Amino acid sequence: MDIGFIGLGAMGKAMAANLLQAGHRLTVWNRSPAPVEALVALGATAAAAPAAACRGEAVISMFADDRAIRETLLEPGLVERMPRETVHVNMATISVALARELAARHRAAGSAYVGAPVFGRPDAAAAAKLHILAAGDPAAIARVQPLFDAMGQRTWSFGVEPERANVVKVAGNFLIAAAIEALGEAAAMTEAQGVAGAEFLDLMMNTLFDCRVYRNYGTIIAAGNYEPPGFKLVLGLKDIKLALAAGEEVDVPMPTASLVRDSYLDAIAHGDGEKDWAALATVAARRAALGERS
């Protein structure tokens, strides 16, 4: 397929490389040139501007936040200028409100839009092991399914309204953040009581909480291995805010999300914003004054 890819961060670059490996013809754009150059070396074509990548059979967007989507696609009116035969697939984690707005603007323009955020860190993206959450017109999803197959291990369908995929993504990221918060608090308590936090986490990961999220983040927390980040802590704060906004929109209180948001703010205030979002666990340790006890 002839496709465009805009937004080549750690996730987007790996996903685009897998599309090239699967034989798709790719035109790429990114604000910084290094990822573009790396993909051109693999066979991609560089676009001088986002508009040059927003054509063909599909264009995939993978930006860090709502603001980047607005600045790149909405404010310049690129959504309205996309060819009607081009399916826009947004795979970024964005707010439910923006996902709804994107769907409405594509609908008004007569073009196809699919919401398809993903679960998986950069290593999963590189291995084409992402879980892809797809929502939108079934015909449009069917057209881009070969792209999903090249990037992920499974596509999960969530209906015809594209924003439904973003609801699921935001809720899932809230659960991950809450798990990290709980791991950090429990490890801090055991450490303060004289039991090594790493020993406690090893037990939990191999017994009561023997699942991917607890294993992945328990391992990171036990080792204190927060750099380089697989997913930056500042982006974790962004996603918790998205969950709170989605809840507020439908009058659903999320007190745990409010607590986790404050912990993320604490971590950022102490200079940890560019570390992995698992560094949230250091907040509980700092509040327990564990460094002062050693």
VENZIZI-V131857 format. One line per field, one symbol per residue. ss: DSSP state (~ for helix, > for strand, _ for the rest). phi: phi as a letter, one per 30 degrees, with the letter a starting at -180 (. if undefined). burial: I if it has 24 or more other ideal C-beta (glycine too) atoms within 12 Angstrom, else O. A space follows every 10 residues. Layout:
ss = ???
phi = ???
burial = ???
This chain:
ss = _>>>>>___~ ~~~~~~~~~~ ~___>>>>>_ __~~~~~~~~ ~___>>___~ ~~~____>>> >____~~~~~ ~~~~___~~~ ~_____>>>> _____~~~~~ ~~~~~~~~~_ _>>>>__>>_ _~~~~~___> >>>>>>_~~~ ~~~~~~~~~~ ~>>>>>>___ __~~~~~~~~ ~~~~~~~~~~ ~~~~~~~~~~ ~~____~~~~ ~~~~~~____ _~~~~~~~~~ ~~~_______ _>~~~~~~~~ ~~~~~~~~~_ ____~~~~~~ ~~~~~~~~~_ _____>~~~~ ~~~~~~~__~ ~~~_
phi = .cbcbbjbde dddddddddd ddjdcbcbba dcdedddddd dckdcdcdbe edccajdabc cbcdaeeddd dccdddided cdeddccdcc cddbdddded dedddddddi ccbbdbdbck dedddddhcd ccccbleedd dddceedddd cbcacccbjc deddddeddd dddddddddd eddddddddd dddjceeddd dddddcbdbd bedddedddd dddiccbddd addddddedd ddddddddec hcdbdddddd eddddddddc icdcddddde ddddddddhd dddd
burial = IOIIIIIIII IIIIIIIIII OOOIOIIIII OOOOIIOOII OIOIIIIOOI IOIIIIIIII IIIIIIOIII OIIIOOOIIO IIIOOIIIII IIIIIIIIII IIIOIIOOIO IIIIIIIIII IIOIIOOIOI IIIIIIIOOI IOIIIOIIOI IIOOIIIIOO IIIIIIIIII IIIIIIIIII IIIIIIIIOI IOOOOOIOOI IIOIIOOOOO OOIIOIIIII IIOIOIOOII IIIIIIIIII IIIIIIIOOO OOOIOIIOII IOIIOIIIOO OIIOIIIIII IIIIIIOIOI OOOO
